[in-house]
Amino acid sequence: MSTRDPNGIDQHTTGAKMDADKIDMSLLELIGDALTEVCRVMDYGQTKYTRGGFADVPQAKTRYSAAMLRHYFQEKNAKYDAGDPFYDTEEGAPFKGKLRHDAQVAVNALFRLQCALNDEAKANSGVQPKFKHFVDFKNGY
């Protein structure tokens, strides 16, 4: 993929930024609240299990599909007079049983996708891919 400046500035000219053909990751800002809920579920998950452990689950596609559908139907089929149907009752500090089913659907869909991408990368290279971290929080950048 070739890159270019969206304003047509030559790459060797001051002010050029060769990002016209790159994915606009700032689109994620449009769903910041939803991503916060996704991270809330993942934060709980790394406490309940391990950080990144989802990538090593055997039969991941099947199992994360099942989990995704369980949460989808738990929300869809909830009795509205039996409390708030949008929240799971799982407990774990600091979540106090307030993990949204729809956020858990999203997390399971993302885990399923990431495991599929990992499997494809492994099939193409023969090597299990490592996690790509955008920010190294342990080293402060």
N, C-alpha and C positions, 0 to 999 in steps of 0.2 A: 504494500500500500504506500503510495507516495503521499507526502504531506506538503501543504502549502499554507501560506498566510491567507486568511479569509478576506483581507483587504488588498490582496495582490502585491504586498510589499516583498521585495526581494529578500531572501533569507539572510543575506549578508548586510542588510541595511538596519540601522538602529530602529528599534521598535517592532521588528518582525517577530512573529510568533507562529511557528509552523504547526498549527493545530486545526486547520480547516477540515481535514479528513479524519480526525480522531473522534472517538465516541465522546459525547458531551456528558461527562459524569456529573455535572452540576444539575442534571435532571433529577437526581436523587433528592435534591433540596425540596422538590415539589411534594415529596411524600415523607417529609421529616418526622411527622407525628407517627406515621405507620412504622417507619424504620425504628423509632424509639421503642415501640411495642415489640417489634421483632427482637431488638437487642435485649429487652427486658426478659423475654422468654429464653434467649440464648444465655443470658447472664445466670438465670436460674438453672439452666441446663448444665452450665460448667460447674455449678456448685453441686448439683445432684449427681452428675457423672464426671466427665473430665473435659477440659477445654480442647476442642477439636476432635474429640473421640468419635464423633459421628462418622468421620471418614473411614473408620476401621470396622464399622458394623457389617457383619456378613449379610448377604442378600439385601443390601441397603435399599435398592430401588423398590423392592416389594415391601419391605418393612416400613420405610418412610411414606410410601403410598398408603399403607394401611393406617399409620398414625395420622396422616393428613386427613384421610376420610373419616376416621373416628372423631376427630375434633370438629370436622365440618358437620357431621350428623349430630354430634352432641349439641352444637349450637342450633342447628336447624330444627331438631326435634325436641328442644327443651320446653318444659312446661313453664309458661310465663308466671304462673302463680307459685312456683316453687323457688322463688328467688331470682336473681339476675342470671339469665341464661347465657350471657355473653362471657362469663368468667368461669374458669376452672376452679375446682376446690383444692388443688394441690397446695400444700403449705411448704414454706421454706423461706427463711429470712433472706432478704427483706421484703418478700413478696406477699406474704399473708393471704394466700389464696386468691390473688387478683391477677391471674394470667388469662388474657383473652383467648378464647377458642380460635377466633379468626387469626390472631397473631400466631398461634401454634400451627394453624393450617399453613400460613405463609412460611414459617420456619421449616416445617417438614418438607414443603415444596422446594425451598432453597437447598436444604440438605440433599434431597433427592437429585436436584439438578447438579449440585457440586460433585456428588459421588459419581454421577453419569459422566461429567466432564473429566473427573480424575480417571475413570475407567477408560475413556477414549484416549486420554493423554498417555496412559500406561500402555494401551494397545498399540499406539503409534510409536512409542519410544522404548517400551520395555521397562521403563523405570516409573515407580510410583511417584507422582508429583508431590512436592512439598507445598505447604500453605504459602500463599502470597500475602504478605502483610504490607498494607499501605503505610502504616505508622508503626514504628518500633517504640512502644510505650516504655519498655524496660530501660531503654537507653535515652529516653527523653526527646526523641525526634520521630 
